[in-house]
Amino acid sequence: MPRDRILTETDGPFTQTESRPSFPCDVSATVETLASLAGTDSPTMARQITSNLRALVG
């Protein structure tokens, strides 16, 4: 998937993270994993995701 198309969400509180409802703060683990897969660091990936959201919603 192109990096400029990646967005994150939790689907909380309808999903579970460690036996509790998911919260927006749980996205940080996903950002870390995405960064690792992309060969970059978490802050860079977080900026990319923020940029993607801004491009989507204007």
C-alpha positions as CSV (number, residue, x, y, z in Angstrom):
1,M,0.0,0.0,0.0
2,P,1.4,3.4,-0.8
3,R,2.4,5.4,2.3
4,D,0.3,8.3,1.2
5,R,-2.9,6.2,1.5
6,I,-2.4,4.8,5.0
7,L,-4.8,5.9,7.8
8,T,-5.4,4.4,11.2
9,E,-8.4,3.9,13.4
10,T,-9.4,1.9,16.5
11,D,-13.1,0.9,15.8
12,G,-13.3,1.3,19.6
13,P,-15.1,0.7,21.8
14,F,-16.3,-2.2,19.7
15,T,-12.9,-3.9,19.5
16,Q,-10.7,-5.3,22.2
17,T,-7.0,-4.5,23.1
18,E,-5.6,-6.6,25.8
19,S,-9.1,-7.6,27.1
20,R,-10.4,-4.1,27.3
21,P,-12.2,-1.8,24.8
22,S,-9.9,-0.1,22.3
23,F,-9.1,3.6,22.6
24,P,-7.5,6.1,20.3
25,C,-4.3,5.9,22.3
26,D,-4.0,2.2,21.2
27,V,-3.2,3.4,17.7
28,S,0.4,4.1,18.7
29,A,1.3,0.4,18.7
30,T,-0.1,0.2,15.1
31,V,2.0,3.3,14.1
32,E,5.1,1.6,15.5
33,T,4.4,-1.6,13.5
34,L,3.7,0.4,10.3
35,A,6.9,2.3,10.8
36,S,8.9,-0.9,11.2
37,L,7.4,-2.4,8.1
38,A,8.1,0.8,6.1
39,G,11.7,1.0,7.4
40,T,11.2,4.3,9.2
41,D,10.6,5.6,12.7
42,S,7.4,6.1,14.5
43,P,7.4,10.0,14.5
44,T,7.9,10.0,10.7
45,M,5.1,7.5,10.2
46,A,2.8,9.5,12.5
47,R,3.5,12.6,10.5
48,Q,2.7,10.8,7.3
49,I,-0.6,9.5,8.6
50,T,-1.5,13.0,9.8
51,S,-0.7,14.4,6.4
52,N,-2.8,11.6,4.8
53,L,-5.8,12.5,6.9
54,R,-5.4,16.2,6.1
55,A,-5.3,15.4,2.4
56,L,-8.4,13.3,2.8
57,V,-10.5,15.8,4.7
58,G,-9.0,19.0,3.4
